[in-house]
Amino acid sequence: MFPLLFVLLGQDGGAPQANGALQQAPAPKLVTKPEMEFIRVSPDKKGFQTTGKNWRPWGFNYDHDHEGRLIEDYWDKEWDKIEGDFAEMRDMGVNSVRIHLQLGKFLDGPKTPNRKRLAKLRQLCALARETGLRLNLTGLGCYHKNDVPAWYDLLDEKGRWEAQATFWKSIGREISDDPVVFCLDLMNEPVVPGGKRQPGDWLGPPFGGKHFVQVITLDQASRPRSEIAKSWIDKLVREIRTVDTNHLITVGLVDWSLDRPGLSSGFIPEKTCQSLDFLSVHLYPKRGKRNEAHQTLKDFQVGKPLVLEETFALECPPKELGEFLKSEERELAGVFSFYWGKPLPELKQSKSIGDAILRDWLEVFLPLNPNKK
């Protein structure tokens, strides 16, 4: 997740909200509608299909509400808010929602899943199905440092990877039979650091009170960074496939993952992503640098569908970003922008600069929806 997006739009980045007493959510009975099938990669490896028809994800990151709270901070006591937000997103014409799940909310220990929150996730899937929205489930989040269990930070690389596998296998078992889930995104913006970090130093610097970047090792040792990244991806994919063979798997990559001089995440696409079903990139084009953004997307093309999983008119005008998305429509398999629970009429009445930025962008983004053409 692009850190400045959180800062510039004036989101509240304070300490996470108290959850209060956790109420057990009843696991809703899964009723799969005949017309809903699992999403597959298309034969040409450029996009997706369902029931033989092309399908393009066009949706929102529903990563927090307008107060900066993560979905897990309010889904126990404010479920009606989530129902309303999903209905608003559907009415805006999108077909997909990216949900961010924190590891500490779904594991009580390295090998112990939290059954109550897994049931709540099942309830969210039922709501998505009723609303007609597919889910991109992004996991292993550590956005609120106060929500990161002490035992998790004390693990070494092997132990941390095992706990991450427990998280994903728990999720996979819970939703493996539900086609409303479009994909599983292993992590938001993982990084393989060069050299050695201090014990427990698993998170990137905070922005707006949230940690959007994580490292997957504390010691590179003598290993090439891309080999570490590939081993991590391969392990998690392999573990998920023991319980879930139905859903597509991806990972959310920063645009500086490419093999270029300067800053790099270590997740070089052509060297690390062979076991993924498709690639997801986070890109915020800069004003007047459309050609550079185009080249970045081109360099992420490695024979798999490419989804622009995060984008926003943050560093360029909405019109310019809209023109860029239109020009890249044939190359991109899908696009996700952002929505935080304020519908357009409310955004138009607001005096907030952040609301004005979001309003202006939505007025450009929504008409671009290729599924409406």
Helices and strands as residue ranges (DSSP letters): H 3-8, E 40-41, E 48-50, E 53-55, E 58-61, H 71-74, H 79-91, E 96-102, H 103-106, E 107-109, E 112-113, H 115-131, E 134-141, G 145-147, H 150-153, H 157-175, E 181-188, E 190-191, E 214-215, H 225-241, E 248-254, G 255-257, H 269-272, E 279-282, H 290-299, E 306-310, H 318-327, E 334-338, H 344-349, H 353-365, G 366-368, G 370-372
